[in-house]
């Protein structure tokens, strides 16, 4: 997958994906610089808009990272475990982006 979806379903939830500016993302993340953020109460993944400082490949990888936050949250699993989320995000991104059909 080279494109980022606008939304997707996980069980009974529709997760929305929004690309926003760096400053807005930092504000939503509590003043902490970030490339992405999953907000369970809003069922939304926020991603930084690609720009000169943040390449599209970084945004795409961040989507997979935030996707696993959402997946683990819906599954009532360790959704705040950054190491696990990051590893799973990288693995799925690699599998999807290198798949041959």
Secondary structure in CASP SS format (residue, H / E / C, confidence):
PFRMAT SS
TARGET T0000
AUTHOR 0000-0000-0000
METHOD secondary structure of the structure
MODEL  1
X C 1.00
X C 1.00
X C 1.00
X C 1.00
X C 1.00
X C 1.00
X E 1.00
X E 1.00
X E 1.00
X E 1.00
X C 1.00
X C 1.00
X E 1.00
X E 1.00
X E 1.00
X E 1.00
X E 1.00
X E 1.00
X E 1.00
X E 1.00
X C 1.00
X H 1.00
X H 1.00
X H 1.00
X H 1.00
X H 1.00
X H 1.00
X H 1.00
X C 1.00
X C 1.00
X C 1.00
X C 1.00
X C 1.00
X C 1.00
X C 1.00
X E 1.00
X E 1.00
X E 1.00
X E 1.00
X H 1.00
X H 1.00
X H 1.00
X C 1.00
X E 1.00
X E 1.00
X E 1.00
X E 1.00
X E 1.00
X C 1.00
X C 1.00
X C 1.00
X C 1.00
X C 1.00
X C 1.00
X C 1.00
X H 1.00
X H 1.00
X H 1.00
X H 1.00
X H 1.00
X H 1.00
X H 1.00
X H 1.00
X H 1.00
X H 1.00
X H 1.00
X H 1.00
X H 1.00
X H 1.00
X H 1.00
X H 1.00
X H 1.00
X H 1.00
X H 1.00
X C 1.00
X C 1.00
X C 1.00
X C 1.00
X C 1.00
X C 1.00
X C 1.00
X H 1.00
X H 1.00
X H 1.00
X H 1.00
X H 1.00
X H 1.00
X H 1.00
X H 1.00
X H 1.00
X H 1.00
X H 1.00
X H 1.00
X H 1.00
X H 1.00
X H 1.00
X H 1.00
X C 1.00
X C 1.00
X C 1.00
X C 1.00
END
